[in-house]
Amino acid sequence: MEKQRISFHSEIAKNKRDSGFLIVIVFAVLVLLGYVIGLAVGGEWFLLILIFSIVFSIFYLIVGYYNSDKIAIASVGAKVANREKYRQYYNLVEGLCLASGLPMPKLYVMENPQINAFASGRNPEHAVVCVTTGALEKLEKRELEGVLAHELSHVANYDIRFMTLAAVLVGMVAIISQIFLRSLWFSGGRSRDNKNAVFMIIGIALAILAPIVVALVQLAISRKREYAADSSAVKFMRTPTGLIGALKKIKSNSEMKVPGAVAPLFLAQPSKTKEFFQTHPSLEKRIAKLERM
């Protein structure tokens, strides 16, 4: 029996809704953690912890957000793509930008024989796209166009901004948890009364579990954004065949490795670990979903 077809429009909307819902979960965990710690250690101490955490997180956000493209490019040692040497690369990106209404990003090439690519930048006006030499050499024109459409979709969907927000919320949970647990260590875990002792126990449990929970939620958000970028690539190209072909070629290369610090940015991140602990959905699932569009 033929599988039911799915619309890329509905897939884009669904994945954006799911991503928003997951962000709400992270924020709710942050609020709950702060509330319980506030009850456990008292308002004044918690206020100091919260102020420090917010200032640190905002500083981290500003530096990382405004330099995300430079950090990503420097991390992989990519070079600016020469227009004469990589004429097809430029032509495909220019065509996709015209079709999608996006400004032309800066194009880079990363010396690597494997097939992969990534996009970064805080908004479409400050975006970069980088592909490996392996992608340029091994992919057919339509497949390369599918890969580039996926990366430009991340730019169009403001995924760097969205994932930065998620990272800051997750980081705040981790910071508050660490400060709380370390403050208990230095204070010897003393509590003034039984009521505070109960909240202290709950606070310790939350401080240990919350960073794990929100980190898993962050991974789930990343997977949703990858599905959304796949669907948006089909919207730009009006066909999934190019991206399917590229993903199948990536799937056949089981030895693929990508730099750890920027691994979540790449088109694909094959791994033997369970999808639950990955930033990307499995290639099999992505291919199967694209084949139904």
C-alpha positions in Angstrom: 0.0 0.0 0.0 1.3 3.4 -0.9 2.3 5.6 2.0 0.2 8.7 2.6 1.8 11.9 1.1 2.7 14.7 3.4 2.8 18.5 2.6 6.0 20.4 3.2 3.9 23.3 4.3 2.3 21.3 7.1 5.6 19.8 8.1 7.3 23.2 8.4 4.4 24.5 10.5 4.3 21.3 12.7 8.0 21.4 13.4 8.0 25.1 14.3 5.1 24.5 16.7 6.9 21.6 18.3 10.1 23.6 18.6 8.1 26.4 20.3 6.5 24.0 22.7 9.9 22.5 23.6 11.3 26.0 24.3 8.3 26.6 26.7 9.2 23.3 28.5 12.8 24.5 29.0 11.6 27.9 30.3 9.1 26.2 32.7 11.9 24.0 34.1 14.0 27.1 34.6 11.2 28.9 36.5 10.4 25.8 38.6 14.1 25.4 39.5 14.4 29.0 40.5 11.2 28.9 42.6 12.2 25.8 44.5 15.8 27.1 45.1 14.4 30.4 46.2 12.2 28.7 48.8 15.2 26.5 49.9 17.9 29.1 50.4 15.8 32.3 50.9 14.9 35.2 48.7 18.1 37.3 49.1 20.5 34.5 48.3 18.5 33.4 45.3 18.2 36.9 44.0 22.0 37.2 44.0 22.3 33.8 42.2 19.7 34.8 39.6 21.3 38.2 38.9 24.7 36.7 38.5 23.3 33.9 36.2 21.4 36.4 34.0 24.3 38.8 33.6 26.7 35.9 32.7 24.2 34.4 30.3 23.5 37.7 28.6 27.2 38.3 28.1 27.7 34.8 26.7 24.7 35.3 24.4 25.9 38.6 23.0 29.4 37.3 22.3 28.3 34.1 20.8 25.3 35.5 18.9 27.1 38.3 17.2 30.1 36.2 16.3 28.5 32.9 15.5 29.5 33.0 11.8 33.1 33.9 12.6 33.4 31.3 15.3 32.0 28.5 13.1 34.2 29.3 10.1 37.3 29.6 12.3 36.5 26.3 14.1 36.7 24.3 10.8 39.5 26.3 9.1 37.3 27.1 6.1 38.4 29.5 3.4 36.4 32.0 1.3 35.2 30.2 -1.9 36.8 31.5 -5.0 34.1 32.5 -7.5 36.0 31.5 -10.6 37.0 28.1 -9.1 33.6 27.3 -7.6 31.3 28.9 -10.2 28.6 26.2 -9.9 28.5 26.7 -6.1 27.9 30.4 -6.5 25.4 30.0 -9.3 23.3 27.5 -7.3 23.2 29.7 -4.1 22.4 32.8 -6.2 19.5 30.9 -7.8 18.1 29.7 -4.5 18.4 33.2 -3.0 16.4 34.6 -5.8 13.8 31.9 -5.4 13.6 32.3 -1.6 14.0 36.1 -1.4 17.1 35.8 0.8 20.2 38.0 0.5 23.4 36.4 -0.8 25.4 34.8 2.0 29.2 34.7 2.2 30.4 31.3 0.7 33.2 29.2 2.2 34.8 25.9 1.4 36.2 23.5 4.0 38.9 21.0 2.9 37.4 17.7 3.8 36.7 14.6 1.5 33.4 13.8 3.2 30.0 15.2 2.1 28.8 17.8 4.4 27.8 21.5 4.8 26.6 24.0 7.4 25.2 27.5 7.6 25.6 30.1 10.4 25.0 33.7 11.2 22.6 35.7 13.4 20.3 36.7 10.5 20.1 36.5 6.7 22.1 39.7 6.3 25.0 38.2 8.2 24.9 34.6 7.1 27.6 32.2 5.9 27.3 28.9 4.0 30.2 26.4 4.0 30.5 23.2 2.1 33.2 20.5 2.1 35.3 19.9 -0.9 33.9 16.4 -0.8 30.4 17.7 -1.3 31.5 19.8 -4.3 33.3 16.9 -5.9 31.0 14.0 -5.1 27.5 15.4 -5.4 25.6 15.9 -8.7 24.3 19.3 -9.4 20.8 18.6 -8.2 22.1 16.9 -5.0 24.3 19.8 -4.2 21.4 22.2 -4.8 19.4 20.2 -2.3 22.1 20.5 0.3 22.4 24.2 -0.2 18.7 24.6 -0.1 18.7 22.9 3.3 21.4 25.2 4.6 19.7 28.3 3.3 16.5 27.1 5.0 18.3 27.3 8.4 19.1 30.9 7.5 15.5 31.7 6.4 14.1 30.1 9.5 16.4 32.0 11.8 17.6 28.8 13.4 20.8 30.2 14.7 18.8 32.8 16.7 16.3 30.1 17.8 19.0 27.7 18.9 21.0 30.5 20.7 17.8 31.2 22.7 17.6 27.5 23.6 21.3 27.4 24.5 21.0 30.4 26.8 18.0 29.0 28.6 19.7 25.6 29.0 22.9 27.4 30.1 21.0 29.4 32.8 19.5 26.1 34.2 23.0 24.6 34.4 24.6 27.7 35.9 21.9 28.1 38.6 22.0 24.4 39.4 25.8 24.5 39.8 25.8 27.6 42.0 23.1 26.1 44.2 24.9 22.8 44.6 28.3 24.5 45.3 26.7 26.8 47.8 25.4 23.8 49.7 28.9 22.3 49.7 30.5 25.4 51.2 27.6 25.9 53.7 27.6 22.3 54.7 23.9 21.9 53.6 22.6 23.5 56.9 18.9 24.4 57.0 17.1 26.4 59.6 13.9 24.3 59.9 12.2 21.2 58.6 10.2 23.1 56.0 13.4 24.5 54.5 14.9 21.0 54.7 12.1 19.6 52.5 12.6 22.3 49.9 16.4 21.8 50.1 16.0 18.1 49.2 13.6 19.0 46.3 16.0 21.7 45.2 19.0 19.3 45.2 17.0 16.8 43.2 15.9 19.4 40.7 19.4 20.9 40.5 20.8 17.5 39.5 18.0 16.4 37.1 17.1 19.7 35.5 20.3 20.2 33.5 19.9 16.7 32.1 16.3 17.2 31.2 16.7 20.5 29.5 19.8 19.2 27.6 17.7 16.4 26.2 15.0 18.9 25.3 17.6 21.0 23.5 18.6 18.0 21.4 14.9 17.4 20.6 14.6 21.1 19.5 17.7 20.7 17.2 16.1 17.6 15.6 12.9 19.5 14.9 14.8 22.3 13.3 16.6 19.8 11.0 13.2 18.4 9.9 11.9 21.9 9.3 15.0 22.7 7.2 14.5 19.6 5.1 10.9 20.6 4.5 11.8 24.2 3.7 14.4 22.9 1.2 11.7 21.1 -0.6 9.7 24.3 -0.6 12.5 26.2 -2.2 13.2 23.5 -4.9 9.7 22.1 -5.3 11.2 18.6 -5.2 12.9 16.5 -2.6 14.9 14.4 -5.0 18.2 16.3 -4.8 18.3 16.3 -1.0 17.3 12.7 -0.9 20.2 11.7 -3.2 22.7 13.7 -1.1 21.5 12.2 2.2 21.7 8.7 0.7 25.3 9.3 -0.3 26.1 10.6 3.2 24.4 7.5 4.7 26.7 5.2 2.7 29.7 6.9 4.4 29.6 5.4 7.9 33.0 6.8 8.8 32.0 10.5 8.7 33.4 12.7 11.3 32.6 16.4 12.0 34.3 18.8 14.5 32.6 18.4 17.9 32.1 22.1 18.7 30.2 22.9 15.6 28.8 19.4 14.9 25.1 20.6 15.5 25.5 23.1 12.6 26.3 20.5 9.9 23.9 18.9 7.4 24.4 15.5 8.9 26.0 13.9 11.9 26.0 10.1 11.5 26.5 8.3 14.8 26.1 4.9 16.3 24.4 6.3 19.5 20.7 6.5 19.8 18.8 9.4 18.1 17.5 10.5 21.5 21.0 11.7 22.4 21.7 13.3 19.0 21.3 16.8 17.5 20.1 15.3 14.2 17.3 12.8 13.3 18.5 9.6 11.8 19.3 9.7 8.1 16.8 6.9 7.5 14.0 8.9 9.0 14.9 12.0 7.2 15.0 10.2 3.8 11.7 8.4 4.5 9.9 11.6 5.3 11.3 13.4 2.2 10.3 10.5 0.0 6.7 11.1 1.1 6.7 14.7 0.0 
